[in-house]
Amino acid sequence: MPYINLQITRGATREQKRAIVAGFTETLARVLDKKPEHTHIVIQEIDEQDWGFCGMLTDEWRAAAQSNVDRDAE
């Protein structure tokens, strides 16, 4: 029984999640010959303030990155 636990930051739409589940299920069936009816996928959404990236909280990192883009556009 394949089990995938996917953690992402919040913001994915229901349709995007549906596509992720379908894609992972298809890949496991094609590559490992796993039955789709035995495949379980859990998507956990994490607030950006609760996810660290590059030594920073993700919301702060994204704000800094956007600030750099805005500065470069001037």
PDB file of N, CA, C and O in Angstrom:
ATOM      1  N   MET A   1       0.844  -1.173   0.000  1.00  0.00           N
ATOM      2  CA  MET A   1       0.000   0.000   0.000  1.00  0.00           C
ATOM      3  C   MET A   1       0.888   1.235   0.000  1.00  0.00           C
ATOM      4  O   MET A   1       1.464   1.567   1.036  1.00  0.00           O
ATOM      5  N   PRO A   2       1.017   1.926  -1.129  1.00  0.00           N
ATOM      6  CA  PRO A   2       1.799   3.161  -1.160  1.00  0.00           C
ATOM      7  C   PRO A   2       1.107   4.265  -0.363  1.00  0.00           C
ATOM      8  O   PRO A   2      -0.116   4.406  -0.385  1.00  0.00           O
ATOM      9  N   TYR A   3       1.918   5.030   0.330  1.00  0.00           N
ATOM     10  CA  TYR A   3       1.424   6.167   1.110  1.00  0.00           C
ATOM     11  C   TYR A   3       2.365   7.331   0.851  1.00  0.00           C
ATOM     12  O   TYR A   3       3.574   7.219   1.056  1.00  0.00           O
ATOM     13  N   ILE A   4       1.815   8.436   0.404  1.00  0.00           N
ATOM     14  CA  ILE A   4       2.588   9.656   0.167  1.00  0.00           C
ATOM     15  C   ILE A   4       2.048  10.734   1.088  1.00  0.00           C
ATOM     16  O   ILE A   4       0.841  10.970   1.137  1.00  0.00           O
ATOM     17  N   ASN A   5       2.942  11.388   1.819  1.00  0.00           N
ATOM     18  CA  ASN A   5       2.585  12.527   2.653  1.00  0.00           C
ATOM     19  C   ASN A   5       3.281  13.740   2.072  1.00  0.00           C
ATOM     20  O   ASN A   5       4.495  13.893   2.212  1.00  0.00           O
ATOM     21  N   LEU A   6       2.522  14.597   1.425  1.00  0.00           N
ATOM     22  CA  LEU A   6       3.046  15.780   0.751  1.00  0.00           C
ATOM     23  C   LEU A   6       2.756  17.001   1.597  1.00  0.00           C
ATOM     24  O   LEU A   6       1.606  17.251   1.958  1.00  0.00           O
ATOM     25  N   GLN A   7       3.779  17.758   1.912  1.00  0.00           N
ATOM     26  CA  GLN A   7       3.608  18.993   2.656  1.00  0.00           C
ATOM     27  C   GLN A   7       3.945  20.164   1.746  1.00  0.00           C
ATOM     28  O   GLN A   7       5.009  20.206   1.128  1.00  0.00           O
ATOM     29  N   ILE A   8       3.019  21.113   1.675  1.00  0.00           N
ATOM     30  CA  ILE A   8       3.196  22.302   0.841  1.00  0.00           C
ATOM     31  C   ILE A   8       2.746  23.517   1.630  1.00  0.00           C
ATOM     32  O   ILE A   8       2.002  23.394   2.603  1.00  0.00           O
ATOM     33  N   THR A   9       3.196  24.689   1.212  1.00  0.00           N
ATOM     34  CA  THR A   9       2.665  25.898   1.836  1.00  0.00           C
ATOM     35  C   THR A   9       1.252  26.120   1.309  1.00  0.00           C
ATOM     36  O   THR A   9       0.908  25.680   0.211  1.00  0.00           O
ATOM     37  N   ARG A  10       0.445  26.806   2.103  1.00  0.00           N
ATOM     38  CA  ARG A  10      -0.962  27.044   1.754  1.00  0.00           C
ATOM     39  C   ARG A  10      -1.083  27.798   0.439  1.00  0.00           C
ATOM     40  O   ARG A  10      -0.210  28.579   0.062  1.00  0.00           O
ATOM     41  N   GLY A  11      -2.185  27.543  -0.245  1.00  0.00           N
ATOM     42  CA  GLY A  11      -2.479  28.316  -1.440  1.00  0.00           C
ATOM     43  C   GLY A  11      -2.860  27.502  -2.660  1.00  0.00           C
ATOM     44  O   GLY A  11      -3.352  28.061  -3.640  1.00  0.00           O
ATOM     45  N   ALA A  12      -2.647  26.196  -2.627  1.00  0.00           N
ATOM     46  CA  ALA A  12      -3.021  25.375  -3.780  1.00  0.00           C
ATOM     47  C   ALA A  12      -4.550  25.304  -3.874  1.00  0.00           C
ATOM     48  O   ALA A  12      -5.249  25.210  -2.865  1.00  0.00           O
ATOM     49  N   THR A  13      -5.034  25.351  -5.086  1.00  0.00           N
ATOM     50  CA  THR A  13      -6.476  25.231  -5.304  1.00  0.00           C
ATOM     51  C   THR A  13      -6.891  23.762  -5.226  1.00  0.00           C
ATOM     52  O   THR A  13      -6.050  22.865  -5.280  1.00  0.00           O
ATOM     53  N   ARG A  14      -8.172  23.535  -5.101  1.00  0.00           N
ATOM     54  CA  ARG A  14      -8.688  22.164  -5.092  1.00  0.00           C
ATOM     55  C   ARG A  14      -8.314  21.454  -6.392  1.00  0.00           C
ATOM     56  O   ARG A  14      -7.945  20.279  -6.372  1.00  0.00           O
ATOM     57  N   GLU A  15      -8.407  22.155  -7.514  1.00  0.00           N
ATOM     58  CA  GLU A  15      -8.065  21.560  -8.812  1.00  0.00           C
ATOM     59  C   GLU A  15      -6.580  21.197  -8.864  1.00  0.00           C
ATOM     60  O   GLU A  15      -6.228  20.148  -9.404  1.00  0.00           O
ATOM     61  N   GLN A  16      -5.718  22.025  -8.326  1.00  0.00           N
ATOM     62  CA  GLN A  16      -4.289  21.699  -8.287  1.00  0.00           C
ATOM     63  C   GLN A  16      -4.035  20.465  -7.419  1.00  0.00           C
ATOM     64  O   GLN A  16      -3.239  19.599  -7.781  1.00  0.00           O
ATOM     65  N   LYS A  17      -4.707  20.392  -6.286  1.00  0.00           N
ATOM     66  CA  LYS A  17      -4.561  19.212  -5.420  1.00  0.00           C
ATOM     67  C   LYS A  17      -5.069  17.962  -6.125  1.00  0.00           C
ATOM     68  O   LYS A  17      -4.453  16.900  -6.030  1.00  0.00           O
ATOM     69  N   ARG A  18      -6.184  18.080  -6.828  1.00  0.00           N
ATOM     70  CA  ARG A  18      -6.733  16.957  -7.582  1.00  0.00           C
ATOM     71  C   ARG A  18      -5.707  16.477  -8.611  1.00  0.00           C
ATOM     72  O   ARG A  18      -5.510  15.274  -8.780  1.00  0.00           O
ATOM     73  N   ALA A  19      -5.054  17.420  -9.297  1.00  0.00           N
ATOM     74  CA  ALA A  19      -4.049  17.063 -10.305  1.00  0.00           C
ATOM     75  C   ALA A  19      -2.834  16.392  -9.670  1.00  0.00           C
ATOM     76  O   ALA A  19      -2.272  15.460 -10.244  1.00  0.00           O
ATOM     77  N   ILE A  20      -2.426  16.856  -8.495  1.00  0.00           N
ATOM     78  CA  ILE A  20      -1.303  16.241  -7.783  1.00  0.00           C
ATOM     79  C   ILE A  20      -1.639  14.796  -7.427  1.00  0.00           C
ATOM     80  O   ILE A  20      -0.843  13.890  -7.672  1.00  0.00           O
ATOM     81  N   VAL A  21      -2.812  14.584  -6.851  1.00  0.00           N
ATOM     82  CA  VAL A  21      -3.223  13.234  -6.454  1.00  0.00           C
ATOM     83  C   VAL A  21      -3.290  12.325  -7.679  1.00  0.00           C
ATOM     84  O   VAL A  21      -2.797  11.197  -7.639  1.00  0.00           O
ATOM     85  N   ALA A  22      -3.890  12.800  -8.754  1.00  0.00           N
ATOM     86  CA  ALA A  22      -3.984  11.993  -9.969  1.00  0.00           C
ATOM     87  C   ALA A  22      -2.601  11.694 -10.539  1.00  0.00           C
ATOM     88  O   ALA A  22      -2.335  10.566 -10.954  1.00  0.00           O
ATOM     89  N   GLY A  23      -1.736  12.674 -10.562  1.00  0.00           N
ATOM     90  CA  GLY A  23      -0.397  12.490 -11.112  1.00  0.00           C
ATOM     91  C   GLY A  23       0.447  11.528 -10.305  1.00  0.00           C
ATOM     92  O   GLY A  23       1.105  10.657 -10.875  1.00  0.00           O
ATOM     93  N   PHE A  24       0.442  11.668  -8.987  1.00  0.00           N
ATOM     94  CA  PHE A  24       1.204  10.749  -8.140  1.00  0.00           C
ATOM     95  C   PHE A  24       0.667   9.327  -8.257  1.00  0.00           C
ATOM     96  O   PHE A  24       1.431   8.365  -8.326  1.00  0.00           O
ATOM     97  N   THR A  25      -0.665   9.209  -8.276  1.00  0.00           N
ATOM     98  CA  THR A  25      -1.272   7.875  -8.384  1.00  0.00           C
ATOM     99  C   THR A  25      -0.890   7.229  -9.705  1.00  0.00           C
ATOM    100  O   THR A  25      -0.532   6.052  -9.735  1.00  0.00           O
ATOM    101  N   GLU A  26      -0.961   7.975 -10.788  1.00  0.00           N
ATOM    102  CA  GLU A  26      -0.608   7.447 -12.114  1.00  0.00           C
ATOM    103  C   GLU A  26       0.864   7.046 -12.152  1.00  0.00           C
ATOM    104  O   GLU A  26       1.208   6.004 -12.710  1.00  0.00           O
ATOM    105  N   THR A  27       1.727   7.858 -11.568  1.00  0.00           N
ATOM    106  CA  THR A  27       3.162   7.553 -11.562  1.00  0.00           C
ATOM    107  C   THR A  27       3.451   6.267 -10.797  1.00  0.00           C
ATOM    108  O   THR A  27       4.223   5.430 -11.264  1.00  0.00           O
ATOM    109  N   LEU A  28       2.841   6.103  -9.631  1.00  0.00           N
ATOM    110  CA  LEU A  28       3.055   4.877  -8.859  1.00  0.00           C
ATOM    111  C   LEU A  28       2.530   3.650  -9.608  1.00  0.00           C
ATOM    112  O   LEU A  28       3.142   2.583  -9.559  1.00  0.00           O
ATOM    113  N   ALA A  29       1.410   3.800 -10.293  1.00  0.00           N
ATOM    114  CA  ALA A  29       0.861   2.689 -11.071  1.00  0.00           C
ATOM    115  C   ALA A  29       1.778   2.347 -12.246  1.00  0.00           C
ATOM    116  O   ALA A  29       2.027   1.171 -12.514  1.00  0.00           O
ATOM    117  N   ARG A  30       2.274   3.349 -12.937  1.00  0.00           N
ATOM    118  CA  ARG A  30       3.100   3.138 -14.129  1.00  0.00           C
ATOM    119  C   ARG A  30       4.499   2.647 -13.773  1.00  0.00           C
ATOM    120  O   ARG A  30       4.997   1.697 -14.378  1.00  0.00           O
ATOM    121  N   VAL A  31       5.127   3.282 -12.807  1.00  0.00           N
ATOM    122  CA  VAL A  31       6.522   2.969 -12.488  1.00  0.00           C
ATOM    123  C   VAL A  31       6.657   1.740 -11.593  1.00  0.00           C
ATOM    124  O   VAL A  31       7.536   0.906 -11.813  1.00  0.00           O
ATOM    125  N   LEU A  32       5.791   1.625 -10.586  1.00  0.00           N
ATOM    126  CA  LEU A  32       5.925   0.546  -9.606  1.00  0.00           C
ATOM    127  C   LEU A  32       4.822  -0.511  -9.706  1.00  0.00           C
ATOM    128  O   LEU A  32       4.783  -1.456  -8.918  1.00  0.00           O
ATOM    129  N   ASP A  33       3.931  -0.342 -10.681  1.00  0.00           N
ATOM    130  CA  ASP A  33       2.825  -1.285 -10.874  1.00  0.00           C
ATOM    131  C   ASP A  33       1.939  -1.393  -9.629  1.00  0.00           C
ATOM    132  O   ASP A  33       1.451  -2.472  -9.291  1.00  0.00           O
ATOM    133  N   LYS A  34       1.739  -0.247  -8.950  1.00  0.00           N
ATOM    134  CA  LYS A  34       0.879  -0.209  -7.759  1.00  0.00           C
ATOM    135  C   LYS A  34      -0.562   0.048  -8.177  1.00  0.00           C
ATOM    136  O   LYS A  34      -0.823   0.813  -9.105  1.00  0.00           O
ATOM    137  N   LYS A  35      -1.482  -0.589  -7.492  1.00  0.00           N
ATOM    138  CA  LYS A  35      -2.895  -0.413  -7.802  1.00  0.00           C
ATOM    139  C   LYS A  35      -3.383   0.935  -7.266  1.00  0.00           C
ATOM    140  O   LYS A  35      -3.147   1.259  -6.102  1.00  0.00           O
ATOM    141  N   PRO A  36      -4.060   1.719  -8.104  1.00  0.00           N
ATOM    142  CA  PRO A  36      -4.576   3.010  -7.650  1.00  0.00           C
ATOM    143  C   PRO A  36      -5.475   2.900  -6.424  1.00  0.00           C
ATOM    144  O   PRO A  36      -5.467   3.781  -5.565  1.00  0.00           O
ATOM    145  N   GLU A  37      -6.256   1.813  -6.339  1.00  0.00           N
ATOM    146  CA  GLU A  37      -7.171   1.667  -5.203  1.00  0.00           C
ATOM    147  C   GLU A  37      -6.435   1.366  -3.894  1.00  0.00           C
ATOM    148  O   GLU A  37      -7.046   1.358  -2.825  1.00  0.00           O
ATOM    149  N   HIS A  38      -5.135   1.122  -3.979  1.00  0.00           N
ATOM    150  CA  HIS A  38      -4.338   0.894  -2.771  1.00  0.00           C
ATOM    151  C   HIS A  38      -3.442   2.084  -2.433  1.00  0.00           C
ATOM    152  O   HIS A  38      -2.708   2.047  -1.445  1.00  0.00           O
ATOM    153  N   THR A  39      -3.497   3.129  -3.240  1.00  0.00           N
ATOM    154  CA  THR A  39      -2.612   4.285  -3.081  1.00  0.00           C
ATOM    155  C   THR A  39      -3.292   5.367  -2.243  1.00  0.00           C
ATOM    156  O   THR A  39      -4.420   5.776  -2.519  1.00  0.00           O
ATOM    157  N   HIS A  40      -2.577   5.816  -1.218  1.00  0.00           N
ATOM    158  CA  HIS A  40      -3.078   6.871  -0.330  1.00  0.00           C
ATOM    159  C   HIS A  40      -2.149   8.074  -0.411  1.00  0.00           C
ATOM    160  O   HIS A  40      -0.927   7.936  -0.349  1.00  0.00           O
ATOM    161  N   ILE A  41      -2.747   9.258  -0.549  1.00  0.00           N
ATOM    162  CA  ILE A  41      -1.969  10.493  -0.633  1.00  0.00           C
ATOM    163  C   ILE A  41      -2.592  11.499   0.310  1.00  0.00           C
ATOM    164  O   ILE A  41      -3.792  11.768   0.246  1.00  0.00           O
ATOM    165  N   VAL A  42      -1.768  12.056   1.191  1.00  0.00           N
ATOM    166  CA  VAL A  42      -2.210  13.079   2.138  1.00  0.00           C
ATOM    167  C   VAL A  42      -1.498  14.376   1.790  1.00  0.00           C
ATOM    168  O   VAL A  42      -0.272  14.408   1.674  1.00  0.00           O
ATOM    169  N   ILE A  43      -2.257  15.429   1.625  1.00  0.00           N
ATOM    170  CA  ILE A  43      -1.676  16.751   1.369  1.00  0.00           C
ATOM    171  C   ILE A  43      -1.878  17.585   2.630  1.00  0.00           C
ATOM    172  O   ILE A  43      -3.006  17.819   3.064  1.00  0.00           O
ATOM    173  N   GLN A  44      -0.779  18.021   3.200  1.00  0.00           N
ATOM    174  CA  GLN A  44      -0.828  18.880   4.381  1.00  0.00           C
ATOM    175  C   GLN A  44      -0.374  20.274   3.966  1.00  0.00           C
ATOM    176  O   GLN A  44       0.707  20.448   3.402  1.00  0.00           O
ATOM    177  N   GLU A  45      -1.209  21.255   4.250  1.00  0.00           N
ATOM    178  CA  GLU A  45      -0.854  22.637   3.945  1.00  0.00           C
ATOM    179  C   GLU A  45      -0.317  23.309   5.204  1.00  0.00           C
ATOM    180  O   GLU A  45      -0.923  23.238   6.273  1.00  0.00           O
ATOM    181  N   ILE A  46       0.814  23.952   5.057  1.00  0.00           N
ATOM    182  CA  ILE A  46       1.499  24.600   6.162  1.00  0.00           C
ATOM    183  C   ILE A  46       1.495  26.112   5.915  1.00  0.00           C
ATOM    184  O   ILE A  46       1.782  26.561   4.805  1.00  0.00           O
ATOM    185  N   ASP A  47       1.177  26.882   6.929  1.00  0.00           N
ATOM    186  CA  ASP A  47       1.259  28.338   6.808  1.00  0.00           C
ATOM    187  C   ASP A  47       2.695  28.745   6.515  1.00  0.00           C
ATOM    188  O   ASP A  47       3.632  28.156   7.053  1.00  0.00           O
ATOM    189  N   GLU A  48       2.870  29.753   5.662  1.00  0.00           N
ATOM    190  CA  GLU A  48       4.208  30.212   5.306  1.00  0.00           C
ATOM    191  C   GLU A  48       5.003  30.659   6.527  1.00  0.00           C
ATOM    192  O   GLU A  48       6.229  30.549   6.539  1.00  0.00           O
ATOM    193  N   GLN A  49       4.327  31.157   7.545  1.00  0.00           N
ATOM    194  CA  GLN A  49       5.033  31.583   8.753  1.00  0.00           C
ATOM    195  C   GLN A  49       5.523  30.397   9.579  1.00  0.00           C
ATOM    196  O   GLN A  49       6.300  30.569  10.518  1.00  0.00           O
ATOM    197  N   ASP A  50       5.069  29.191   9.228  1.00  0.00           N
ATOM    198  CA  ASP A  50       5.469  27.979   9.935  1.00  0.00           C
ATOM    199  C   ASP A  50       6.424  27.115   9.109  1.00  0.00           C
ATOM    200  O   ASP A  50       6.667  25.959   9.455  1.00  0.00           O
ATOM    201  N   TRP A  51       6.965  27.668   8.023  1.00  0.00           N
ATOM    202  CA  TRP A  51       7.841  26.920   7.138  1.00  0.00           C
ATOM    203  C   TRP A  51       9.123  27.730   6.970  1.00  0.00           C
ATOM    204  O   TRP A  51       9.077  28.904   6.601  1.00  0.00           O
ATOM    205  N   GLY A  52      10.254  27.109   7.238  1.00  0.00           N
ATOM    206  CA  GLY A  52      11.531  27.790   7.074  1.00  0.00           C
ATOM    207  C   GLY A  52      12.175  27.454   5.745  1.00  0.00           C
ATOM    208  O   GLY A  52      12.067  26.332   5.251  1.00  0.00           O
ATOM    209  N   PHE A  53      12.836  28.426   5.181  1.00  0.00           N
ATOM    210  CA  PHE A  53      13.501  28.243   3.890  1.00  0.00           C
ATOM    211  C   PHE A  53      14.674  29.204   3.823  1.00  0.00           C
ATOM    212  O   PHE A  53      14.524  30.395   4.099  1.00  0.00           O
ATOM    213  N   CYS A  54      15.825  28.699   3.463  1.00  0.00           N
ATOM    214  CA  CYS A  54      16.994  29.547   3.227  1.00  0.00           C
ATOM    215  C   CYS A  54      17.353  30.365   4.468  1.00  0.00           C
ATOM    216  O   CYS A  54      17.819  31.499   4.362  1.00  0.00           O
ATOM    217  N   GLY A  55      17.130  29.771   5.648  1.00  0.00           N
ATOM    218  CA  GLY A  55      17.455  30.450   6.897  1.00  0.00           C
ATOM    219  C   GLY A  55      16.439  31.474   7.346  1.00  0.00           C
ATOM    220  O   GLY A  55      16.689  32.228   8.287  1.00  0.00           O
ATOM    221  N   MET A  56      15.289  31.511   6.681  1.00  0.00           N
ATOM    222  CA  MET A  56      14.252  32.503   7.008  1.00  0.00           C
ATOM    223  C   MET A  56      12.893  31.804   7.026  1.00  0.00           C
ATOM    224  O   MET A  56      12.742  30.710   6.482  1.00  0.00           O
ATOM    225  N   LEU A  57      11.921  32.437   7.647  1.00  0.00           N
ATOM    226  CA  LEU A  57      10.540  31.979   7.497  1.00  0.00           C
ATOM    227  C   LEU A  57      10.116  32.278   6.060  1.00  0.00           C
ATOM    228  O   LEU A  57      10.501  33.302   5.495  1.00  0.00           O
ATOM    229  N   THR A  58       9.333  31.395   5.479  1.00  0.00           N
ATOM    230  CA  THR A  58       8.997  31.508   4.057  1.00  0.00           C
ATOM    231  C   THR A  58       8.277  32.807   3.738  1.00  0.00           C
ATOM    232  O   THR A  58       8.545  33.404   2.695  1.00  0.00           O
ATOM    233  N   ASP A  59       7.367  33.271   4.599  1.00  0.00           N
ATOM    234  CA  ASP A  59       6.672  34.524   4.306  1.00  0.00           C
ATOM    235  C   ASP A  59       7.651  35.694   4.266  1.00  0.00           C
ATOM    236  O   ASP A  59       7.501  36.594   3.441  1.00  0.00           O
ATOM    237  N   GLU A  60       8.650  35.693   5.146  1.00  0.00           N
ATOM    238  CA  GLU A  60       9.659  36.756   5.142  1.00  0.00           C
ATOM    239  C   GLU A  60      10.574  36.641   3.927  1.00  0.00           C
ATOM    240  O   GLU A  60      10.943  37.649   3.325  1.00  0.00           O
ATOM    241  N   TRP A  61      10.941  35.396   3.566  1.00  0.00           N
ATOM    242  CA  TRP A  61      11.789  35.191   2.398  1.00  0.00           C
ATOM    243  C   TRP A  61      11.085  35.678   1.129  1.00  0.00           C
ATOM    244  O   TRP A  61      11.692  36.346   0.292  1.00  0.00           O
ATOM    245  N   ARG A  62       9.801  35.337   0.995  1.00  0.00           N
ATOM    246  CA  ARG A  62       9.052  35.776  -0.197  1.00  0.00           C
ATOM    247  C   ARG A  62       8.908  37.293  -0.238  1.00  0.00           C
ATOM    248  O   ARG A  62       8.993  37.899  -1.306  1.00  0.00           O
ATOM    249  N   ALA A  63       8.689  37.908   0.926  1.00  0.00           N
ATOM    250  CA  ALA A  63       8.590  39.373   0.965  1.00  0.00           C
ATOM    251  C   ALA A  63       9.916  40.003   0.540  1.00  0.00           C
ATOM    252  O   ALA A  63       9.929  40.976  -0.214  1.00  0.00           O
ATOM    253  N   ALA A  64      11.027  39.452   1.021  1.00  0.00           N
ATOM    254  CA  ALA A  64      12.342  39.976   0.648  1.00  0.00           C
ATOM    255  C   ALA A  64      12.602  39.774  -0.843  1.00  0.00           C
ATOM    256  O   ALA A  64      13.134  40.664  -1.507  1.00  0.00           O
ATOM    257  N   ALA A  65      12.232  38.618  -1.365  1.00  0.00           N
ATOM    258  CA  ALA A  65      12.424  38.339  -2.786  1.00  0.00           C
ATOM    259  C   ALA A  65      11.598  39.292  -3.635  1.00  0.00           C
ATOM    260  O   ALA A  65      12.076  39.793  -4.652  1.00  0.00           O
ATOM    261  N   GLN A  66      10.352  39.547  -3.221  1.00  0.00           N
ATOM    262  CA  GLN A  66       9.500  40.486  -3.959  1.00  0.00           C
ATOM    263  C   GLN A  66      10.070  41.885  -3.897  1.00  0.00           C
ATOM    264  O   GLN A  66      10.007  42.619  -4.882  1.00  0.00           O
ATOM    265  N   SER A  67      10.625  42.270  -2.762  1.00  0.00           N
ATOM    266  CA  SER A  67      11.245  43.584  -2.607  1.00  0.00           C
ATOM    267  C   SER A  67      12.411  43.737  -3.589  1.00  0.00           C
ATOM    268  O   SER A  67      12.597  44.801  -4.179  1.00  0.00           O
ATOM    269  N   ASN A  68      13.192  42.667  -3.758  1.00  0.00           N
ATOM    270  CA  ASN A  68      14.305  42.700  -4.707  1.00  0.00           C
ATOM    271  C   ASN A  68      13.811  42.820  -6.135  1.00  0.00           C
ATOM    272  O   ASN A  68      14.415  43.536  -6.934  1.00  0.00           O
ATOM    273  N   VAL A  69      12.723  42.133  -6.479  1.00  0.00           N
ATOM    274  CA  VAL A  69      12.142  42.224  -7.817  1.00  0.00           C
ATOM    275  C   VAL A  69      11.640  43.637  -8.060  1.00  0.00           C
ATOM    276  O   VAL A  69      11.877  44.210  -9.123  1.00  0.00           O
ATOM    277  N   ASP A  70      10.946  44.202  -7.075  1.00  0.00           N
ATOM    278  CA  ASP A  70      10.431  45.557  -7.211  1.00  0.00           C
ATOM    279  C   ASP A  70      11.564  46.560  -7.373  1.00  0.00           C
ATOM    280  O   ASP A  70      11.460  47.490  -8.174  1.00  0.00           O
ATOM    281  N   ARG A  71      12.643  46.381  -6.623  1.00  0.00           N
ATOM    282  CA  ARG A  71      13.797  47.286  -6.682  1.00  0.00           C
ATOM    283  C   ARG A  71      14.470  47.178  -8.048  1.00  0.00           C
ATOM    284  O   ARG A  71      14.892  48.189  -8.610  1.00  0.00           O
ATOM    285  N   ASP A  72      14.574  45.967  -8.584  1.00  0.00           N
ATOM    286  CA  ASP A  72      15.202  45.771  -9.893  1.00  0.00           C
ATOM    287  C   ASP A  72      14.360  46.361 -11.024  1.00  0.00           C
ATOM    288  O   ASP A  72      14.895  46.744 -12.064  1.00  0.00           O
ATOM    289  N   ALA A  73      13.042  46.435 -10.819  1.00  0.00           N
ATOM    290  CA  ALA A  73      12.142  46.957 -11.850  1.00  0.00           C
ATOM    291  C   ALA A  73      12.200  48.486 -11.947  1.00  0.00           C
ATOM    292  O   ALA A  73      11.784  49.063 -12.951  1.00  0.00           O
ATOM    293  N   GLU A  74      12.705  49.121 -10.921  1.00  0.00           N
ATOM    294  CA  GLU A  74      12.724  50.594 -10.904  1.00  0.00           C
ATOM    295  C   GLU A  74      13.742  51.185 -11.831  1.00  0.00           C
ATOM    296  O   GLU A  74      13.864  52.407 -11.915  1.00  0.00           O
TER     297      GLU A  74
END
